[in-house]
Amino acid sequence: MSKLQVQPVARKVTAISWLPPRAGTAYTDTDLYFVTGSGAKHKELVLWTTPNPDFAQSEPDSTNDLATVVSKVPHNGDVQGIIALSPGLLATASSTGIISVYNVGTESGSMEFGESVTAHKFSNGEVAGATSLAVQPTGALDVEVASCGEDGRIAFTALSRLKESQGYDVDSTVITDLCWTTPTQLAITTRGGQIKIFDRRMPSEILAAFANSQSSQALESIAVHPSQPFRLATGTAGGSVLVWDIRDMRQPIIEELTVHEANVWQVRFDPADSTRVISCSEDASIAVTQWATEGRGAVALGVAPPERGVRRLSSMFNALSINCFDVCPSTRTHLLVAGSDSGNLLMEKTVNPDFKLF
């Protein structure tokens, strides 16, 4: 069990995101920035800075904070999700069903509310919490942010027309998470234990829906492989991570990785090595799991998998749920930051020996 570094912040951290480096790469940025979101008594966004470990001259002093607060701004409702749209712009999802945009100035140390739209409501008009959001992976100037919510709907919000959010009924249960698999298609997870594939060009139809036939557990989180849009990872309410190959949507191949003891709140393929899956859980741990060896993919349930390596990260100073994490994608050092219900920031720094500048 590896140890996480801990910094108490006196509030639950419910969402977290690194900001892209100012210069387009982090190789010359001596300071890195990330944003955390909180809820309950502290409904706010906090902009943090931390030294770029690639430029560290010596081992850091253990008495120093992991990160320093740059600025804070109130948030309308609990922060359910944060996504960085650019170095100076981010979007958030709220427990009040609102999608908001904030302007960030790392050089000036400012963070200001821009505008917002109510994207999620129940049919009776009551507030439905937004549970997650994701930005469309396209080079177009007018990108869309997709969000999902407790109302079983997906909403699409173009940044240039924020007040014109479009919503579509997708499921009768809570949609827990979503991700863009291509610039036109999304995958969502539901509290009913299903993955559904949705095409933005055909909003009235569901392209495919499938579930793990060996379990009816809720799916809490989802991520897409960075170079294989047919490969997904999901986290379950029972503590497993499922890796899916959905090329045959009639009979997807699923591999189950039993790595946690409670709800898996977030999962993603490691940006430094996509044969690893990172997950965080209600059990107060983060797991880094080698789901595939080089050149091999997932295997079907019931088939003996190759040797698996699982590295678990935790801290004796953090006893409650780890809700969220993010990995800095552009530093030689593998830099992971996370947030928890214990009111802590958590961090792990490991040198990536395979990192290449070109």
C-alpha positions, 0 to 999 in steps of 0.5 A, spaced: 500 500 500 503 506 497 502 512 501 498 519 499 501 525 501 495 529 505 493 537 506 487 538 510 483 543 507 477 543 512 472 542 507 469 536 503 472 536 496 467 533 491 470 535 484 477 536 481 481 538 475 488 540 472 488 547 468 491 546 461 498 549 462 499 557 459 504 555 454 500 549 451 505 544 455 507 544 462 515 543 460 516 551 461 511 552 467 514 552 474 507 553 477 501 548 475 494 550 477 488 546 479 481 547 481 477 544 486 469 544 488 466 543 494 459 542 497 455 542 504 457 548 508 462 550 503 459 551 496 465 554 492 470 553 487 478 554 489 484 555 485 490 552 487 497 552 485 503 547 486 510 547 484 511 543 477 515 537 480 519 536 474 523 543 476 524 541 483 531 541 485 531 537 491 526 533 495 520 537 498 520 539 505 515 535 508 512 541 512 510 545 506 503 545 503 502 541 497 498 546 494 497 554 495 490 557 495 490 562 489 483 565 489 476 562 491 469 564 488 462 562 491 458 556 487 451 555 486 449 548 489 454 543 491 460 542 485 458 535 482 463 536 476 469 541 473 472 540 466 477 545 464 475 548 457 482 552 456 487 555 461 482 561 462 475 557 462 472 552 466 465 549 466 461 546 472 455 541 474 451 543 480 447 539 485 441 545 483 441 542 475 445 548 473 451 548 468 456 554 469 462 557 466 467 561 470 473 565 467 480 564 470 486 568 470 492 564 473 497 570 472 492 575 476 490 570 481 483 571 479 477 566 478 470 569 476 463 567 474 461 568 467 454 565 466 450 559 467 444 555 465 439 551 468 440 544 464 436 539 469 429 539 472 424 533 473 418 533 469 414 537 475 419 543 475 423 541 481 430 541 481 434 535 478 442 535 480 447 535 474 451 529 476 457 530 471 459 533 464 464 532 459 466 537 453 466 535 446 472 533 443 473 537 437 477 542 434 471 547 432 470 553 436 463 552 438 464 546 442 458 543 446 458 541 453 454 535 455 451 534 462 447 528 465 443 528 471 438 525 476 432 527 471 435 521 466 436 526 461 442 529 457 443 536 456 447 539 450 450 546 451 454 550 446 459 555 449 457 561 445 449 560 446 449 558 453 442 560 454 439 555 449 441 548 452 437 542 449 435 536 453 433 529 451 430 523 455 435 518 455 433 513 461 428 512 467 433 512 472 439 517 474 444 518 469 451 517 473 456 519 468 458 520 461 463 521 456 464 523 449 467 517 445 467 520 439 466 528 437 458 525 435 457 519 440 457 519 448 456 513 452 453 514 459 452 510 465 445 509 469 443 507 476 440 501 473 447 498 471 446 500 464 451 503 459 447 506 453 450 509 447 447 516 444 449 519 438 448 527 438 446 527 430 440 522 432 437 525 439 431 521 439 434 514 439 439 510 443 444 506 439 445 501 443 444 499 451 448 493 454 449 491 462 453 486 465 449 480 465 453 477 471 451 483 476 445 488 476 449 493 480 449 500 479 454 503 474 457 510 478 462 512 473 465 511 466 471 513 462 473 512 454 480 509 452 484 515 449 486 512 443 480 506 442 473 509 442 470 502 443 474 501 449 470 503 456 472 503 463 466 503 468 466 503 476 460 499 480 457 500 486 460 494 489 467 496 488 469 493 481 472 496 475 469 493 468 473 494 462 469 493 456 470 492 449 464 494 445 466 493 438 460 488 438 455 491 441 450 485 441 455 482 445 460 486 448 467 483 452 467 485 459 473 484 464 471 485 471 477 488 476 475 487 483 480 492 486 475 496 491 470 494 497 465 500 496 462 505 490 467 507 485 466 514 484 471 515 478 475 511 473 479 513 468 485 510 463 492 513 465 494 518 460 501 516 461 500 509 460 493 507 458 494 499 459 493 502 467 486 504 469 486 509 475 480 509 480 477 512 487 472 509 491 468 510 498 473 505 501 478 511 502 483 508 497 485 510 489 487 503 485 492 503 479 490 497 476 494 494 470 488 492 466 492 489 460 499 487 458 502 490 451 498 488 445 493 485 449 486 487 451 480 485 455 478 478 456 471 475 457 468 474 464 470 467 466 476 467 462 482 467 466 486 474 465 493 475 465 497 477 471 494 483 474 498 488 478 494 493 483 497 499 486 493 501 492 494 508 494 491 511 501 493 515 507 492 513 515 490 521 515 484 520 510 479 515 513 473 517 508 471 517 501 476 519 496 471 522 491 475 525 485 482 525 482 485 528 476 492 526 473 496 532 470 497 529 463 503 534 461 509 533 466 514 528 466 512 526 473 506 522 474 502 527 478 495 525 481 491 530 485 485 528 489 479 530 494 476 527 499 470 527 504 475 527 510 476 534 508 483 533 505 487 534 498 491 528 496 497 528 492 502 522 489 508 524 485 512 518 481 517 519 476 515 516 469 521 513 466 517 512 459 516 519 459 518 522 452 519 529 450 518 528 443 
